[in-house]
Amino acid sequence: MSGYGPDERILLETASTGLYEEIVTAGGIPATDGRIADGAPQRAAFDLLVELGLVLLDKETDTWLAEDPNSIQSRVVSPISQQGAKLLEESSQWARAFGTLGQAWRRSPQSLVRGAFTHISDQAIGPFLTGLVSEAEEELLTAQPQTGRDAPTLAAAALRDTAALERGVKMRTLYQHSARRSSITHTYVASVTARGAEVRTLDEFFNRMIVVDRRIAVIPGADDLRVAIAVREPSVVAYLVDIFERTWERARPFTNKESAIMKDIAAEQRAMTIRMLIEGHSDPVSAKRLGVSPRTYAGYVADLKEEYEAETRFQLGYTMGRQGVSGNETTETPAAD
């Protein structure tokens, strides 16, 4: 069996499954059943069941009988899985091919003429990062604010990063504390940490960054995530690495779920919410710096109002001011692996 794609799967999920359950419950349906007559609404769903082999005609009784789906599944899913594996391998081959071209470019006079900074835009960013990571030999340092990383982005990153880890490249990643509430981020972290990566979180806002072998860094262009800047100037890269290292020391291991750590994390997010309020930032700005949605941030503020028995933000600020609350009271403790 081959050639089954999203259209067939959707039909199976939305229509064929219900008809199959009816056939199983009834112990079969006669070939003359009106539900499966030519032109009937359920005819397309029935034809798919027949094509997949999930129902077979008993010619002696002229009855359509259901078959065990477990015996059919491998005949449909296995070819798709094999095709996916081939595509992944082909993708890796392409990345290696472009990696060779990239090495030739860096040795050429033209790369020096272009200078230490290269701007990459829109759709070119993903392939550029894939090629760059495929060339990594020793170390990857990455900083990822929680906002903006959806499931497809993380899935692509997981393939790219696990390939590097399996080559022996060391990897450390920083997230904001809010990433701990994301199921897709947990899936990504489980994938990379199983191969030796280290992941930590902290409360403070930081921007997106990736540093490869401490020789090239990729950062956003201003506030526009559609533009990335590849930095090759050694002094600038060293400066960015130093910022990363200092931040890393203050961050907390993602995989550590001890109650004391989780309590500290909650306290750090509460303290940062207080600082955002005192500094007068708007909700969208404050939410971005915390790495959460504006709705979640509003929930943090509501919790503070309840805690300080305030009905408005003005009352909240006044009460916190009278009590000397600044958001800087949390004592930071060293992160432990």
N, C-alpha and C positions, 0 to 999 in steps of 0.2 A: 504494500500500500504506500502511496506517496501522493504529494500534491495537495495535502490538506493544510489550510491556513486559517487566518483569523475569521473569515466569513463562515467557514464550515463550523468552527468552534463556537461562534456566537449562535448559529442556528441550533447546534447541539444543546447549548446551555439554555436558550430561551424557549425552544419549542420541542425539539426531539426528546429531551430528557423527560418532560411531562408526559408525552405520548408513550415513551418506554415504560414509565412507572405504571401507566394505565394498563399496558399490555401484561406486565409482570403481575400486577394485582389480580387481573382477570384470568390469568393462566393462559393467555393467548387471545387473539381476536380473529374472527373469520375473514377470509379474503374478500368477502362481500361487504364488510363493514363500511358504512357510509363515511366514516372519518378519513378513510384512506382511498376513497374513490377518486378518479381523475377529476382534477379541478377543485377538490375539497381543500379547505383552508389548511388542513394538517398534512396535505400530500407531500409537500417539500420536506417537512420534518420526517415523515415516514420513509421517503426515498433515501434520505441520509442514513437512517437506521439500517436500511437494507444494504446500502453501499458499504457501510462499515462492518456489516456482518453481525449487528446487534440483534437482528430478528431474522429468522429463517422460516421458510414456508414448509409446513408438514403437508406433503402432497396427499397423503392418505386421508387426512381430515380436512384438507383445504383451509388450514389454520396457520396464522403467523405466530410463532413462538419466540419468546425472548431468549437470548444467549447470555452467558456469563461475561460481563464487560472486562473482567480481568484477563480473559483469554484473548481479547481484542486489543487491549490497550497497548501492549508492547509492539504490535504490528503497525500502529499509528504513531506512537510517541518516539520509538527508537530511531526511525529514519530522520525525524525532525531534530532529535538530539545529535545525531551523527552529522547532519548538515550544519548545526550550530557550532559543533566542535571544529569542523572544517573551516568555517568562516572565521572563528577565533584564531585558528592557526594561520590562515591567510592574512588576517589583520596583523599578527605578530611579524610575519615575514615582510609585509609592507613597511612596518615600523622600523625593522632592522635595515631594510634597504634605504629608507630615508635617513636613518641614523648614519649610515656610511656616507651619504651625500652631505649631511651636516658636518661631519668630521672634515671632509674635503673643503667645505666652505670656510670653516674656522681657520684652516691652514693657509687660505688664499689671501692675497693682498687686498681683495675687495672687502673682506670682512673688517679689516683694519680701517679702510677708508670710511666705511659706514659709521664707525665710532663705537662707543661703549654702550649705547642705548638703542634698542630696536623697538618700534611700535608695531603691535600685532592687533588686528581688528576682527571683531565679530566671529564668523565661522572659522577663521584661521587659528583662533586661540586653542581650541581643542586639539587639532592635529599637531600644533606646535608643542603643546605640553606633552602629548603622547610620545612624540619623537624625542623630546628632551629627556623625559624619564627613562625611555628605552636606552639612552646612552649613559645613564647614571652608573657609576662604578663603585662608589663607596657609601654615599649618604644622601638622604632626602630629608629636608626640614620643611614642614608645611604648617601654615596657619590658616584656619578656615572658620570665619564667622558662621554662625548657625544659619542665618538667613540666606536664601538663594540657592541652596543645594537640594534639588528635588531627587526623586528616585532614579530617573534615567541618568542624571549627572553623577550620582553616587555609584551607580552600577558601572558606568564607564570608568570612574576613578578606581573602583575596586579591581577591575580587570588590569588596568594599567599599573596600579601599585603592587598588587600581588605578584605580577610578573617580575617586577624589580626586586621584591623581597626574596623571591625564589632564586634569583641570581646571586643572592648574598648581600644585597644593598641594605644598609641600616636605615631605619625610618622613624622619625618622631613627628607627631602631629598634635597641634593645639586646637581645641574647640572652646567655645564658651560653655558655661554650666548648662545653659538651656538645651544643649545637644543631648543631654542625658534623658530628655523626655521624648526624643525622636526615635521611633522604631526603626526607620530606615538607616539612621545613623548607627544605631546599635548593631544592625546587621553588617554594615560596612566595618565597624570597629572589630567585631568578632572575626571577620574574614582576615583583616590585616594583622591583628594581634596574634592570631593563631600561627602566623608565619614570622613572628618575632618583632613586629612593630610596637612602638610605645605610643600611647595616646593619653593626653591629659586635658583638663578643662580648668578655666578660671572665669572670674566674673567680669573682668574689664574688657572693654571693646578693643579690638585690634583689627587690622585690615587683612585681606587675603594676601598670601605670600607663599611661594615655593622656592626653595634654594637647593640647587643640585650640585653636589660635590664641593660646596663652598666656592664655586667658581662663577656661577650664574644664578641670578635671582629673577623671578617673575613677579611683578606687582601690578595692581590696577593702575590705569591712567586716570588720575584725579578721582572723581566720584563716579566715573562711567565704567561699569563692569564690562562694557562692550569693547573696551580697549585695554590691552595689557602692554606692559613695558618690560622687555628683557634687559636686565642690567648686567654688564660684564666688567664694569669698572671695579677692580679688586678692593679699593678702599671703601666703596659704597656697599659692596657685598659683605665685607667684613663688619661694617657697621650694622647692617641688617641682621647678620648672624648673632652679633652681640646682643641686640634687642631681643632676639628669639631666646637666647640662652638665659637672659635675666628673667624673662617672662616664664620660661619653662620651670625655673627653680621655684616660682611662686604658685605654679599650677598643681592640680591634684589628679592622681591617676584615675582615668575613666573607669577602669575595671574594679576599683575599690568601692564597694558598696557598704562598708561598715557604717553603723548608725552614727558614730562620732563624726565621720567624714561628711555624711549626708547632712547632718545638723549644721556643720560648719559651712557647707555650700549654701544651705537655705539662709543662714545668717549673712553670708556675703552678698547674696542677691537682694536680701532685704536692705542691707546697708547701702548698696548701690542705688536702689530705688529711692531711698531717702536723699542721697546725694543729688540724684537727678531732679527731685522735687525742689530741694533747696536752691539748686543752681538755676531753676526756672526753665528747664528745657521743655519743649513741647512733647506730647505723648509719642508721636511718631519717631522723634529723635531719641527719646529715652528708650523706647521699645527696641530700636535698632541697636543702641549701645548695649542693651542687655541681651540682644539676640532672640527676642521673643516678638510675638505679634502685639499690635496695639491693644487688642482685647485682653491678652494675658497681662500686659503691663497695667491696664486699668484695674484688673483683678488684684494685682499687688497693692495698688494705691487704696483700693477698697478695704483690703485687709488692714492696712495701716490706719485708716479712718476708724475702723472698728476697734483696733488695739488702743488708740488714743481717744476714743469716744468723741470723734469729731464728725460733724455733718458735712462740712465743706473742706476744700483743700486749703482755704485761707485759715480756717480754724485748726486744721491739721498742722500747718506750718507754724502758726502761733503757739500751739501747745508744745510742739517739738522744740521750738526756740526757747520757750520758758524752761523746759527741762534740760536744755543744753545738748540736745540730740543733734549730731552733725553727720552721721553716716560713716564716721571714721573710727568708731569705737571697736570694731571687730579686730581681734588680735590674730594676725596671720601666723600660721604654723607651717613648718617646712613640709613639702610634699614627700610622701614615702612611696616607694615602689612596692 
